[in-house]
Amino acid sequence: MSASILLAARGLAGSRSLANYRSRGGYRGLAKALAMEPAAVVAEVRASGLRGRGGAGFPAGVKWGFVPTDSPKARYLICNADESEPGTFKDRELILVDPHMVLEGIAIAAYAIGARTAYLYIRGEFVREAAILDEAIAEARGAGLLGRRVLGRDFDLEIHVHRGAGAYICGEETALIESLEGKRGLPRLKPPFPAVVGLFGCPTVVNNVETLACVPHIIVRGSAWFAAIGTQRSTGTKLFCVSGHVRRPGVYEEVMGISFRELIEERCGGIRGGRALKAFIPGGSSAPVLPAAKIDTPADFESVAAAGSMLGSGGVIVMDETVDMVWALENLLTFYAHESCGQCTPCREGSDWALDVVRRIRRGHGRPHDLETLRRIARYASQGMTICPLGDAFCGPIASFLEHFGQEFEAAIAGATAPPTLLPVLPLRSDRGLFDHGAGGA
Ligand SMILES: Cc1cc2nc3c(=O)[nH]c(=O)nc-3n(C[C@H](O)[C@H](O)[C@H](O)COP(=O)(O)O)c2cc1C
């Protein structure tokens, strides 16, 4: 049985209206929260075990607890609706089905951390979703659920929808904050973390849409109810966005810990055309790829990490036996090389360089040392070598594709021919690479 908490209203006519949301108990959580002390709301969310659904899985209540309560500065809440990770399309679904649930989650979180202004940062391409949110905000304002003295209580809140311009990096919380401040979206060094120094230099909490959508349910039904769903350290339900070669791609709400086999074979009807599964990426394109043999891995934060990948955003990309893995990696690297913000040399140069190498392997011009070059790039541009985790985001795929499907790359190199001499052969950036001379090189 699929779980149905966040997407319970899917298929209901008029689910986006305030009247419909209220008829389903909507905004009861906000009323209940406003009758509690802010610290008690933070404690309730912490006790629920709710972990961030934007990628890193950081406990939401713990993050809220980092906001200094003795600072005279304004505090801000940001709802991250950038949804920029390839293979991820769940936040959009939540906004389309139940925008008031997202607004209620924002309002409760803002109250808990002492924010009077919240921003909903949404990717520029989500034109319709931004309009839906603007409409819902106007409706909530009209009903006294936003604005001055929310529900007659001593709490004011304004929510502003801010449309981004479609850059992947602006989903990263500090780049998002820069973008919101009107600057180019370049990530900031952490620490200080946004909870202490964030938007306009003030304490700021950034949470994903799905994370915030869980909050009204936790407040209404209690942290113990939420903590009892899923596994001990991955509580609640999770929205999985399944794409690729399955019969029924889509967004599925499941209890944390469902196996990928159940998700792919039962919910999604198995692999299209009766073919066999070759590989799957469990948590959005930056999560390391897993081979078909890992299909029985439970889909929760710990189990996916133990299997060598990440639950990430829950974007499950399924590949059947016909997929050329050299092509698949080239496809991913094309994205990352394009989206690297350029601030850190290992990421800017490394992503382009890795793409050059994989591209030439796929075109039949691979060289014997290419795999070692790729492994070295993956080593030197990840694990803290860059300001933000975009370095890890393109290195994880490289390392895992080579680990599990290295023989496909080796075969492509073994069958390589020299580049045709009549075509102009431009020197590849990878021919003289920064890492060939760097510290630690072999
Ligand atoms: C390159 C990059 C892109 C990201 N894109 C998103 C995104 O589109 N949406 C999102 O919620 N988090 C994204 N994140 C994670 C955010 O930085 C941040 O951890 C998250 O919004 C916090 O919310 P949560 O704790 O509720 O998960 C991204 C991170 C990186 C490094």
The ligand as a Gaussian input file, in Angstrom:
#p B3LYP/6-31G(d) Opt

LIG

0 1
 C       24.269000      22.162000      -6.337000
 C       23.156000      22.009000      -5.341000
 C       21.840000      22.153000      -5.747000
 C       20.800000      22.037000      -4.818000
 N       19.515000      22.146000      -5.255000
 C       18.501000      22.082000      -4.355000
 C       17.148000      22.250000      -4.770000
 O       16.851000      22.451000      -5.951000
 N       16.176000      22.181000      -3.825000
 C       16.465000      21.959000      -2.498000
 O       15.563000      21.935000      -1.678000
 N       17.730000      21.775000      -2.085000
 C       18.741000      21.851000      -2.969000
 N       20.023000      21.714000      -2.529000
 C       20.268000      21.555000      -1.075000
 C       20.245000      22.923000      -0.373000
 O       21.541000      23.477000      -0.380000
 C       19.793000      22.810000       1.093000
 O       20.565000      21.824000       1.722000
 C       18.316000      22.460000       1.237000
 O       17.486000      23.357000       0.536000
 C       17.955000      22.499000       2.718000
 O       16.635000      22.065000       2.896000
 P       16.284000      20.749000       3.700000
 O       17.139000      20.764000       4.944000
 O       14.829000      20.890000       3.997000
 O       16.609000      19.595000       2.817000
 C       21.088000      21.800000      -3.450000
 C       22.418000      21.634000      -3.047000
 C       23.441000      21.741000      -3.984000
 C       24.842000      21.567000      -3.532000

